[in-house]
Amino acid sequence: MTGSKRIYALDTNVLLHDPTSLFRFEEHDVFIPMTVLEELDEKKKGASEVSRNGRQVSRFLNELIVRGNGHGISNGLELSNPEGVNLKRGGAVGRLYFQQRTTNGHGKADNLILSAVIELRDQNPERSVVLVSKDINLRIKAKIYGIDAEDYENDRALDDFALLYTGSTELGEDFWDKHPEVQSWNERGRTFYKLDRREDEDWYPNQCLFLPGDNSVELRVLHVDDVKATLVLLDDHSHANHAVWGIAARNREQNFALNVLMDPDVDFVTLLGTAGTGKTLLALAAGLAQVMDQQRYREIIMTRATVSVGEDIGFLPGTEEEKMTPWMGALTDNLEVLANPEEGGSWGRQATNDLLASRIKIRSLNFMRGRTFLSRYLIIDEAQNLTPKQMKTLITRAGPGTKIVCLGNVEQIDTPYLTETTSGLTYAVDRFKHWEHSAHITLRRGERSRLADFASEAL
């Protein structure tokens, strides 16, 4: 291994996190210690996402070896794109090297990997050797031994989470003055505006715009191109006459959310916000209104990533729905608010609960592969705990007439190695913002109680 290119030594968790990471180092070379191959072999059995990724890495490695006809492993295998995988990368590609002999000893895997990287560095004094690992402790150990160590960041949707699209923008007080030539018309009880788009107006489809103050107005972008933009005046769901399943918007962002949730032309909605901002309540209210009253969808399907906050309580008996029930406290809590008829007493409430329960199904993420949902209203709760690959698996389940709503709070990520910038929810928000049938709203204001609001700020 000669030349000025860097050599990246990959830890097992990088390959299990992103099987395509092998091919994401452009013109630089990749080194895999023998211990990593042994750990991949241990992880390959099972139906979990980690096991599937382990098997995928093994297939990629085997494909590279077969492509090299079994020769030249010591000289490195060319890291060209695998079959069926389209990766955006530059023209130059690096080579893949394996550790040629096992390290003596049977110590901890991290220490064996470190020994292999130290040996690699000593064999290539003229080249920069970098250990790539998602394990913070291993990176600390590497630094102690004078080895450059980095986190794997190629899968980040954004460089900084603060740059994430919020879904709404405040307009300046001189907004109408800047657009003297505005076409307006009424159609089916709604008011539309068509205006020339200025260079500083970086708008996306279904983005919500608001003008605060005495002349307050709330608009949504319907269509936008380089020249023109078509806006529609939002419905005011803060008024009791326009409440959705008895739920009225308590702030501006909730009104934005109800507008996009109730729009049949928006197939994919992401709601981001801290605890108590009303994500689940708004999504359920809009779902019930469209399933029970408008009969736009057949039923509501609710699912979530089953990641424990505390210690695992062990095996849960029963059917798929019964096993998922303990994870669905948010659903039952919000149904108590939504299923509270003013008349009928306890019998009326029970009848309403039974009716709603018959139209709401709880499903596990583990059994989503291969399914297709037709005319369903699918709510994915705690979506911040999903990887981009899991998010893709879920969204591609949507059949004709299905609407998907993703809810989450990226400040509460419980999945190992996921961060604010690599969460599947962040990916979905960033990748869908240009699509005309998707919408995103960031809910900022908590509406639970003054106690909950203070706790979220002070604790």
Summary of the structure (lengths in Angstrom):
residues: 459
radius of gyration: 26.1
end to end distance: 52.2
largest distance: 81.9
contacts: 1385
relative contact order: 0.11
helix: 37%
strand: 20%
